[in-house]
Amino acid sequence: MKKLMIASLVYLFGGMVSAQVKDYPIQPVTFTQVKLNDHFWSPRIETNRTVTIPASFARCENTGRVKNFEMAAQQKGKFCTKFPFDDTDIYKTIEGASYSLAVHPDPQLDAYVDSLIKVVGKAQEPDGYLYTARTIDPLHPHLWSGPERWVKENELSHELYNSGHMFEAASAHFLATSKRNFLDIALKNADLLVKTFGPGKRHVAPGHEIVEMGLVRLYRITGKNEYLDLAKFFIDERGKRAYDKTSTDEWKNGAYWQDDEPVVDQHEAEGHAVRAMYLYSGIADVAALTGDKRYIETIDRIWNNMVGKKIYVQGGIGAVPSGERFGADYELPNATAYNETCAAIGDVYWNQRMFLLHGDSKYIDLLEKVLYNGLISGIGLDGKSFFYTNAMQVVNGFTHPALEVGRSGWFECSCCPTNMVRFLPSLPGYIYAQKNDNVYVNLFIAGTADLKVNEKKVKIIQVNNYPWNGNLMFKVEPESPHKFNLLIRIPGWSRSKAIPSDLYSFENESSSKIEIKLNGHPLKYHIENGYAVINREWKKGDKVQVNLPMDVEKITANKTLVDDRNKIALQRGPIVYSAEWKDNNGKVSNLMIPDNAIFKPQYEKDILNGVTVLKGEAIRRGGLRKGTKKVVLTAIPYYSWANRGPGEMTVWFPRAGTSHDGL
């Protein structure tokens, strides 16, 4: 297929084959064009390559996930894991391995991935169906699967969810290696879906979304309109099923699956948080490629609802343990906060797409908050221990039964570890973006990007020690003098904005000034959609210096958040902090912060792989009639908690003189 020959030029999130016309107005710079050389993310991505990916493959083997495919090929045996979506753990790990192979060739890993793809291919039925929970023993399929294909797809079977992750993984593998072995398996399955679903065929709103995103990926590679049409069809099927609309039970009224109303009539983030993030990402993709303005209006409304009423201070979403779902507006309790890691990853996917649609820095501000806090908290510093949920507080070693106090090496439902595997190596693709002669710098991660601006080569080199230091250097190296706009994001946190809504606020407006210099001289610039726009004819040797003052900020919550009243949280730069037992004499639930307390940053190279901690005055209450005493509170980055054993932790601190949890 001729179009496949140019697919290596397709961006992972954007880009078009020649037959396409509409797309995101802004295009990301693909991760293969960006080489990192920083102290924060480079070690994490290397740990993912050397530890997390091999551990994930090993666990897929020793838990029976690979065996399920082998038995499906023989149509003999008994499905030997717990969930019908366990197939996706292999797909997601292959996806992460593919991203890694694209920038770090590894013949041994490449050969192993090919061997797994062969196993997957043998499990595929002749017409393209690929779902081990049924194929192993069609007469006795998994309880969630239903007696026939697709009959429970709207709720429990996850048949299309499995397909979606396969499409994502096969696309990544093809773009990374130029091999068609996995892509051909995926296309055969996608063609089966096209034959099965659509107008005049079977109708269904997928119970767990992601097939929409996966179909778009295949459309980008092949230019086959049927894939894009089917993605849109699945989105438009929502709200048509006969649920009990009078029920307040989200499973009975359809809200759990985002299926209670047509998407264009939905107004708030609802239901299972991971499903929601994948749906909204898929809507953004289809909106960009079809020009459907109703879709854009829909996700704009839902984004405003989530950011204004349904997100935790460290970027976590999906507050309710029962159903891993969004609660009502302002339902954000700390003691039972669920905050699934997969939901945080999905939130990054969605916010990247919102930026590509609108070009506003507020989406990257939120993406950054999630990225540095509620997302990487999900993986331990060792690269092989994980959180499925991300708590906001642990008191006396106890949290909600659905939550974890300590990290685990694996889960029966292991979606979060394998989702982290696939996300981390793709991170360099979130740093830069382009639109005509505009080059956006979205994230501050040291390294080198090789771009083409109006067909001229331009190299941008970032030098910094972010997120610990706000002194940023950008070296601009065009092949020859070249005029274009460099748009550097000025983060909301540096402009006294805790989040792009009134849900959380910094207690005091920073008086520190943001400084930008060009070649050592102060530069006049203007802010546009949150970006400092620098327009000039760039020459080799040009340097832009940006100084983002990193004051320690006290965060207060909107008064509607009952659990956070008369409390403060701490933030410095993009990092939200927590206090943990290890640094505070074994207990943090009886700590209070005086209004006049001043916290100072201090870099500690010997703990938690090197972090900037905050130290300041606190009051420790000893309980009834035991009085109080002044102590030094040490706060660590939220993402790093629970790497030194289980114990108490909190993000929010009562003000001195107020009642608080734990007494």
N, C-alpha and C positions, 0 to 999 in steps of 0.2 A: 504494500500500500504506500503510495508516494508520500502521503501526508505524514506517515509514520517516520519517514526518513528525516524530517525536520523537527521531530518531536523533542530532540535533545535541546532545542532552543526554547522550549516552552518553560516558562517560570512555574515554580511549584504552586503558587497561588494565583498568578496572573499569566499573561502571555497568550498568544493566539496562534493557531495554525492559520494558514492563509485564507481559508474560506470564512473565517469568523470576522464579524464587523464590530458588534458591541462588546464591551468588556468593562472592567473597572477603569475609571478615568485615571487612576494612579496605579502604577505597577511596582511591585516589590522587586528589589534586587535579589536574585536567587542566591541561596546560601553557598553555592559553589563558587561564586564570585567574591566571597568575603572570607578572608583567612584571619582567624583570631590569634591574638598574642597578648592576652590579658591575665591578670592574677585571679580573677573571680570565676569567669565562665570557662576558660580553657581547661583548667583542671577538672571541672565537673563533666565536661564533654569527653575528656580523655578517660575519666573514670567510667563513664557510660560505655565507652568503647571497650575498655579492658576488663571491666568488672560486671557491669549491669547487663550488657548484651549477652555475654557468655553465661551468666547466672540465669538469665531469663530462658535461654534456649535449654539449659540443663533442667530447669524446673518444668518446662514444657514436656521434656522427655520423662522425667521421673515421676510426674503426676499423672501420666497417661494421656496427655493431650496429643502427643504424636501417635500414640498407640490407637487412639480413636480413628485417625485417618488410615492407619494400616488396616484396621478391622473393616473400615468402610470399603476399602479396596477389595476385600475378600467377601464383603457382605456376610460377615460371620463374626459372632462374639456379642459382647454386651457393652454398651456405652459406659465407660469406666470413670468419668468425672461427673461433676455435679450439675453443671449448667449447660444448656444447649448452645450457649454463646462461647463456650471454652475454645472453640476453633479459632476465635479471633486473637487469642494470645499468641498463637504462632504467626498469624498475619501481622500483628503489630510489631512483633520482634523482628520479623523479616523487614518490615518497613524501616525500623530504626537501624538495622544492620545495613540496609541499602543506602540510607543517608550517610552512614559512616564510611561505607565503601567508596562513595562518590568523592570523598576528600581524603581518605586514608586507605589506599589499596591494600588488601590483605587477601592473598590467594587462598589461604586456608579457610578463612571465613567465607569467601566467595564460593568455594567448593562446597562447604557445609550448607550454605543457603540453597545452592542448586540441588543438593541431595534432598532437602526438605521440600522444595518445590516439586520434585519428582514424586515424593510421597503424597503431597496434596493433589497433584494431577491424577494419580491413580485412583483417588477416592471420588473423583468427579464422575457423575453418571453420564451416559452417552448423550443425553440432551442438554447437558451443561449444569444440571442441578448439583449443588455441592453443599452438603449439610450432614455431617457425620451422625448427628443425633437421630436421624431417620434412616440413612442409607445402610448403617450397620445391620439393622434388623427392621425393615419396613413394616412388619406386622406388629412389632412391639416398640414403637418409637418412644422417645423421651416423653414423660408425662406432659411437659409444657408444649409439645410439638403438635399435638392433635393427630387424629387418625389419618389425615390426608395432608398433602402439601398445602401450605398457605392458610389453612382454615383458622389458625390461631395467630396469624401474623400481626393482626391489629393489637395484640396484647402480649403474649408470652413466648411465642416460638422463636423470635429473633432470626428468622431465616433471611430477611432482607438486611438486618443489622450485620449478620455474618458476611453477606455479599458486599456491603458497603466497605467494611474494613478490608476485605480482600481487594476491592477495586483500588482503595487508597494504597495498599501495600504493593500491588502489582504495578501501579503507575510509578511509584517511587523506585521500584526495582528496575523497571525499564529505563527510566530517565537516568538512573545512576550507572547502569551497566550496558545499556543498549541491547540487552538480551530480551527475547520475546517469550521465553519459556513460561514465566508467570503471567505475563500480559495476555497470552493466548488463552490461558485458563480463565482469566477474568473476563475476557471478551466473549468467550463461549457462554459463560454464566449470564453476562449482561444481555446477550442476544436472547437467551431464554426469558429473561425478565421482560424484554420488549415484546416477545411473542405472547406472554402471559397476561401482562397488565396494560391497561390503557382504555381509552374510549371504546366501548363495544366489547371489551374483554373483562377480565377480573378487576374489581375495584377494591382498594384497600388503602387505609392510611397507616403506614408502617408504625408498629408499636414502639420500636426504639429506632429513632432516626439515625442516620449517617449514610444510608444508601444514596440519598440525594447528593451529598458532597462527593461520594465516590463516583457516581454517574457523571457528574460535572468533570471530574478529573479525567475520566475516559473520553468524554467529549472533547476536552482540550487536546488530547493526544491524537484522536482519530478524526475529529471534525464531523462525527456521525450525529446528525441532528436528533435521531431517535433517542439517544441517551439524554440529551438535554430536555427533550420533550417529556420523557418519562420522569425525570427529576421533578419537573414542574407539575406533572400529573399527580405524583405522590403528595406534593405539598398542597395542591388544590383539593385533594380528597379529604382533608381534615375538616371535621365539623359536620360530616354527612351521616355518621353512624347514629343509630337510635339508642343513645344513652338515656338514662333517667336524669333529665335536666332539672328536676325538682330536688334531687339528692344533694347533700353537702359533702358526700363521700367522693373524693377525687377519682377513685377507681370506678365508681358507678356513674359519675356524670361526665367522664371523659377527660377531665382537666389533667389528670396524672400523665396522660399521653399527649397533651396539648391538642386534644381532639374534640373538645366541647363546642368549639365554634370554628367556622372557616378562618383561616389565618388572617385574612384581611380585616376581620372583625375583632381580632384579639387585641387586648390593650395592656396586658400585664404579663410579666414573667411568671409562669405557672408550672406546676407539676414537677416531675422528676427533672432535676437540674441538669444532668448530663444530656438527657434527651432534648431538653429545651435548647441548650447551647448548640447542639448539632443541627437542630431544626433551624434556628435563627441564622446559623452560618450558611446552611443550605439555601435559605431564602435569599440571603445576601448574594450568594453566587448566582442564583437564577435571575435575580433582579438585575445584576450587572450585565449578564449575558443576553437578557431579553428586553431590558429597558422597562420592566414593569414597575411603574412608580407607586402603585398601591402596595407592593411588597416593601419598598423602601419606607413608605410612610408607616407601615406596620412595625418594622423592626426599630424605627426611630422611636415610636411610642413605647415599645416594650423595653428598649434600652433605657429610656428615661425613667420608667417605672423601677427597673432593677437597680439602677445607680442611685435613684432618689429614695428608695424605700426597702430594698431587699438585699443589701450587701453588707458584709461585716467590714470592720475597719481595716483588716489586713487583706481584704480582697476575696475572702471566702464567700461562697454562695451555696444555697440549698440548706436552709437552717434546720429543717425538720427531719429527724431520724426516720420516722415512719414514712417510707416512700422515697427517702433521699431527695427531698423535694423542697421547693420554695414554699414558704408559709404565706400568711396574709401580709398586707402592707405593715411594715414596722415590726413584724414578728421575728426578732433577732435575739433570742435569749442566749446568754453565754454558757450556762451550765449544760445545755443540751445541743450546742451548736454542732452541726454535722459536717458541713463543708467538705464534700468529697473531693479528693485530688483530681479525679477525672473532670469534675465540673470546672475547676480552676483552669485546667488545660483547655477545655472547650471554650471558656471565657476568653482566653488569649486568642484562639482561632477567630472567635466572633469579633472581638475588638479590632483585630488586624483588618478584617474585612470592612468594618464600619469606617475605619480610617481610609481604606482604599476607595470607598464610595464618596466620602465627604471631605477628606483632607484636613480634618480638624484634629489638633493635637490632644483634645480631651480623650479621645479613644486610646491614644498611646499612653497618656497619663494613667488611665485605668489599667491598660495592659501591663505597664511597668509595675504598678502597685501589686497586681496579681502575681506577676512574674517573680518579683524579689521577695514575696512574702507568702501568700497562701498557696502558691504552686510549688516552689522548691522545698517548702516545709514537708512535702509529701515524700521526699526521698532522703534517707539518712546520708551522712557524710561518708559512710563506707561504700555507698553505691549499691548496697544489696539489702538494705532494710527500709521499710516503707510505712507510711501512714495511708490508710484508706480514707479515714476521716481526719480532720484537722481541728482539734479542740481549741476553745478560747480560754478555758480555765480547767485546772485540775486541783481539787481540794482534798486534802488528807488522803491522797492516793486514789481518789474516787472520781469518776466521771460517769456520764450516762452509760448504761450497759451496751448501747449500740456503738459507743466510741472506744478508741484505744487510748490507754495511758502510756504504753510503750510501743515501740516500732516492731514490725513483724517482717520476717523474711519472705513471706508469701501468703496468699489468701486463697480460700476456696474459690471466691470470686476475685480473680487476680487482674481485673481490668486496669486498676491504677498503676501497678508496677510496669505493665507492658505499655501503657499509654505514655508513661514517663520515658521509657526506652525510645519510643518513636519521636517524642517531641524534642528532647534535648539536642540531638545532632542537627536538627533543622533550625535551631535558634539564630544562627547568623543571617538567615533570610528575613529576619524581622528588623534589622538594623537600619537599612536604607530603602528608599523608594524613589521613583522618578515619575515625572509627568512633563513631557516635552523638554523644555530647558530648565525645569525645576528639579533639584536634587534635594530630597528630604533626608535629614539625619534624625532618626527617631530614637535610637537607643545609644547609650554611651558605653561602648565595649571596645577596648583597644584591639587594633588589628588593621588590616589593609583591605580595601575594596577596589576592585578593578571594574570600572564602569565605562559605558559609552554614552556620551551626551551629544545628541545630534550627530551621531556617527563618528565622533572624535573620542579617542581614548582619554580617560581621566582616572587618576589614582587618588584615592582619599585615604590618608593614614590617620587613625585615631591613636593618641597617646594619653592615657589617664590612669588613675587608680580608683575608678568608680567601682562600687558605690560609697567607698569610704571617704573619698576626697572629691570636691567639686571643681577642681582645676582641670579643665579640658583643653586639649590641643588637637587641632585639625590641620593636617598638612595637605594642601591641595596641589596635585602634580598633574596638570594637563600635558598631553603629548606636545602640544603647541599652544600658544596663547588662545584662550577660548572664553567667550562670554556666556555665562549662565548664572542662574540664581541658586545660591546655597541656602537652604532653609534649615536652621538648627532649632530643634525643639527646646523651648524654655519651659521646663517642667512646671506643672501646676503647683507642686510642693514648694518650688522656689519663688512662687508668686503668691504665697500665703493661701493656697487652695489645697485643702486636705484631700478632696475628692471632687469630681465635677457635679456636685449637687450640694444641698444644704444638710445632708445627712450627718456629716462630720465636719468639724471646723477646727482650725488652729486657734488656740485661745488668744494669742497675740499676733498681730500682723508684723511680719518681719520688717525691720528698718534697714537691713543690709541690702546693698545695691548689687544688681547683676552687672558685671563688667564684661565687655567684649572688646578685644583688640585685634587689629589686623596688622600683621608684621610689626608688632610691638607698639602700635599707636592706637589710642582710643578710637573706637569706631561708632559713628552714628548709624543706627539701624531702626527699622520699624517692626512692630509685631503684627503678624497676620495669622489669624487662626491659631495662635499660640506658638508661632515660629518666628524667630529672628531672621528676616530676609536680607541676605547680603547679595547685591547685584553688582557684578564687576567683570572685567576681563581678567580671568585668572591666569597666572603665570607660574612656572615651576618655582618652587621655593616659597610660595605664599603660605602663610600660617595664620590661622585664626585661633585666638585664645579666648575661652569663655570661663569666667569664674562664677560658679553657682554657690553662693554662701550656704553652708550646711549648719544652720542653727538647730539646736535641739528644740523641737516643738511639742507643746502639750496639746493633745487633741481632746475636744469635747464632742459629745454626741447630741443630735437633735433631741429635744425634750420628749419626743414621742417614744424614744427607745428607753423603756422603763428600766432595764437592767443596767444601763450606763449612766443613770442620773447621779449627779454629784461624784462622778468619777472622771479620771483622765487616763489617756493612753499616751505613749511616747513615740515620737518619730524623728528621725534625722535623715535628711536626704530622702531616698525612696524607701528606706528601711523602717518598718514598724517593729517595735521592741516588745519583749515580754520579760518577766522576771521568773527565774526558775530556782527550785530548791537548792541546787548545787552551789550557787553563788551567794545564797542568803540564809545560811545556817539552817537549812533543811525545811524552811517553811516560808511561804509568801502570802498566804491567804489572810494574814493578820497585819499586812503592811499598808500604811496610808501615806499619802504624799501631801506635805504642807503646801499651801498656795505659793509661798515664797521660795520653794525649793528650786535650786539651780542644778541642772544636770550637765556634766561635762563628758565629752567623748574621750575615750582612751583606747588606743589600739593594743590588743593583746595577741601577740603572735603565737603563743603557746597553747591557746585553748581553741577548740572548735575550728581547727585548720586556719586560725587567724581571723579575728573579728574585731571590729570596733565596738566596745561596750560603753554603756552610759553609767556614770556613777553620780549619785546625788543623795541628799538627805531624805530620810523617811522616818516615820513613826511606827514602832512596832507595839501593838496592843497585846497585853498578856492575858486577856480574858477578864471576866468579872472580878473586880476588886484587886486585880494584879497590877494595875497601873500601866503606864506607857514608858517607852524610852526611845531616844533618838538612835538611829542606826544608819549605816551607809547602805543604800539600795544599789545593787548591781543589776542592770538590765542587759540582756543579750538579744541579738536579732531573733525575731520570732521564728524565722525559718530554721534556726539551729537548735531549737529546744528538743529535748528527749534523745539527745545523742550521747548522754552520759548516765543513762539509767532512768527509770520512772520516778516520778515525784511530783510535788506541787508545781504549778505554773499558772500565771495569769497575765492577761494583756491589759486589763482595766484595773486601775487602782483607786480606791475610795480617797476622797479628799480628807485630810486630817480633821477630826471632829464629826465625821458622819458615820453612820452604821455601815457595815460591810459584811461580805460573805465570809464564812469560815469560823464565826464566833457563836 
